Amino acid sequence: MPALLTTEQARAALDRRGISLAEFARQHELNSNLVSDLLNGRKKGRRGQAHRAAVLLGIKEGIVI
């Protein structure tokens, strides 16, 4: 299992792939404000779409259905 990323590492990984936050959100059918809130530490990603987004970003361990 890959190691969890910090929010800074997750943002850098998106930059390395040339993907904006908005594009990441569109690709995964997420709200771009939610993705931004996660990467800026305003949300923890405990439930619902925030949890799903955190797992997809690699900043939280979990299962995405």
C-alpha positions in Angstrom: 0.0 0.0 0.0 1.4 3.4 -0.9 2.3 5.9 1.8 -0.1 8.6 2.6 0.7 12.0 1.1 0.7 15.3 3.0 -1.5 18.0 1.5 1.6 19.7 0.1 2.7 16.4 -1.5 -0.8 15.8 -3.0 -0.8 19.3 -4.5 2.7 18.8 -5.9 1.6 15.4 -7.4 -1.3 17.2 -9.2 1.2 19.8 -10.5 3.6 17.1 -11.7 0.8 15.6 -13.7 -0.3 18.9 -15.0 -3.8 18.7 -13.5 -5.4 21.6 -11.9 -7.6 21.3 -8.8 -10.7 22.1 -10.9 -9.8 19.4 -13.5 -9.1 16.8 -10.7 -12.6 17.7 -9.3 -14.3 17.3 -12.7 -12.6 14.0 -13.4 -13.8 12.6 -10.1 -17.2 14.4 -10.0 -16.3 16.4 -6.9 -16.8 20.0 -5.9 -13.7 22.0 -6.6 -14.2 24.0 -3.4 -14.2 20.8 -1.4 -10.9 19.7 -3.0 -9.4 23.1 -2.2 -10.7 23.0 1.4 -9.0 19.6 1.9 -5.7 20.7 0.5 -5.7 23.9 2.5 -6.6 22.1 5.8 -10.1 23.6 6.2 -11.7 20.1 5.9 -10.5 16.8 7.3 -12.3 14.4 4.9 -14.1 12.4 7.5 -17.4 11.6 5.8 -19.2 11.6 2.4 -17.7 13.4 -0.5 -14.9 14.9 1.6 -13.8 11.4 2.6 -14.0 10.2 -1.0 -11.9 13.2 -2.2 -9.3 12.8 0.5 -8.8 9.1 -0.4 -8.6 9.9 -4.1 -6.0 12.6 -3.4 -4.0 10.1 -1.4 -4.1 12.1 1.8 -6.3 9.6 3.7 -6.4 5.9 3.8 -9.8 4.4 3.0 -12.1 2.8 0.5 -13.9 4.6 -2.3 -17.1 3.1 -3.7 
